[in-house]
Amino acid sequence: MFSCDNHPGHIGWQKYEDNQTVLLENAHMKKNCARKSARGGRALLTGLMRWGRCGRMMRVVYGEANGNTYRYQCRGDDAHVGAGLCIGIGGVRVDRALALQILEAVSD
């Protein structure tokens, strides 16, 4: 018979419940303002970046078959045909700058 009380836990019960809450909030396809986890792909901010002007999530569009080039794009209001892009920016340069900031922050 299986018992959960055979060994002491690595984290306390409250921390476990807090982690479960974060995992639920990170699930995709939740309401727009919920936390989100990153998705696959080379881009660091996939599924995490929101355009400040309109508040919509920015999508990643890969330019080559190997995925080495990509852009973050806010497609504006997709419901209106021909509305065009709200904004699009090169992703490689943005991700490089972000990675440097993260490495600097954790190395201090």
C-alpha positions as CSV (number, residue, x, y, z in Angstrom):
1,M,0.0,0.0,0.0
2,F,1.3,3.5,-0.9
3,S,1.6,6.1,1.8
4,C,2.7,9.8,1.4
5,D,4.1,10.0,4.9
6,N,7.1,7.7,4.4
7,H,9.6,10.5,3.9
8,P,9.8,14.1,4.9
9,G,8.9,16.6,2.2
10,H,11.4,18.9,0.5
11,I,9.0,21.8,0.9
12,G,6.3,22.6,3.4
13,W,2.6,22.1,2.6
14,Q,1.9,25.9,2.2
15,K,4.8,26.2,-0.3
16,Y,3.4,23.2,-2.2
17,E,-0.1,24.8,-2.4
18,D,1.5,28.1,-3.5
19,N,3.4,26.3,-6.3
20,Q,0.1,24.6,-7.4
21,T,-1.6,28.0,-7.6
22,V,1.3,29.4,-9.8
23,L,1.1,26.4,-12.1
24,L,-2.6,26.9,-12.6
25,E,-2.2,30.6,-13.2
26,N,0.6,29.9,-15.8
27,A,-1.6,27.6,-17.9
28,H,-2.3,28.9,-21.4
29,M,-5.7,29.9,-22.7
30,K,-6.6,31.7,-19.5
31,K,-8.0,35.2,-19.3
32,N,-5.9,38.0,-20.9
33,C,-4.4,39.4,-17.7
34,A,-3.5,36.1,-16.1
35,R,0.2,35.1,-15.6
36,K,1.4,33.0,-18.5
37,S,4.2,30.6,-19.0
38,A,6.5,30.8,-22.0
39,R,5.9,28.5,-24.9
40,G,8.3,26.7,-27.1
41,G,10.6,28.3,-29.7
42,R,13.8,30.3,-29.8
43,A,12.2,33.5,-28.7
44,L,12.6,34.3,-24.9
45,L,9.3,36.2,-24.5
46,T,6.9,33.9,-26.4
47,G,3.5,34.2,-24.8
48,L,4.8,36.7,-22.2
49,M,5.1,40.1,-23.9
50,R,2.2,42.6,-24.2
51,W,2.3,45.8,-26.3
52,G,1.9,48.8,-24.0
53,R,-0.1,50.9,-26.5
54,C,-3.1,48.6,-27.0
55,G,-2.5,46.0,-24.2
56,R,-2.7,43.0,-26.6
57,M,-0.3,40.0,-26.4
58,M,2.6,40.1,-28.9
59,R,3.0,37.1,-31.1
60,V,6.2,35.6,-32.4
61,V,6.6,35.3,-36.1
62,Y,9.5,33.2,-37.3
63,G,11.1,34.3,-40.6
64,E,13.2,31.3,-41.6
65,A,12.6,27.5,-41.6
66,N,15.3,27.1,-39.0
67,G,13.8,29.7,-36.7
68,N,16.9,31.8,-36.4
69,T,15.1,35.0,-37.2
70,Y,11.9,36.1,-35.6
71,R,9.8,39.2,-34.8
72,Y,7.5,40.1,-32.0
73,Q,4.3,41.4,-33.5
74,C,1.1,43.0,-32.2
75,R,-1.4,42.3,-34.9
76,G,-3.9,44.8,-33.6
77,D,-7.5,44.0,-33.8
78,D,-7.6,40.7,-35.8
79,A,-11.4,40.9,-36.0
80,H,-11.1,43.8,-38.5
81,V,-9.8,42.6,-41.8
82,G,-7.2,44.9,-43.2
83,A,-6.5,46.6,-39.9
84,G,-2.8,45.8,-40.3
85,L,-0.1,45.5,-37.7
86,C,-0.1,47.6,-34.6
87,I,3.7,47.1,-34.3
88,G,6.5,44.6,-35.1
89,I,10.0,44.6,-33.7
90,G,13.0,42.3,-34.3
91,G,13.2,39.6,-31.7
92,V,16.8,38.6,-31.7
93,R,18.1,42.0,-30.6
94,V,15.4,42.3,-27.9
95,D,16.2,38.9,-26.6
96,R,19.9,39.5,-26.5
97,A,19.4,42.7,-24.5
98,L,17.0,40.9,-22.1
99,A,19.4,38.0,-21.6
100,L,22.3,40.4,-20.8
101,Q,20.1,42.2,-18.2
102,I,19.1,38.9,-16.6
103,L,22.7,37.7,-16.5
104,E,23.8,41.0,-14.9
105,A,21.0,40.8,-12.3
106,V,21.8,37.2,-11.2
107,S,25.6,37.7,-11.2
108,D,25.7,40.5,-8.6
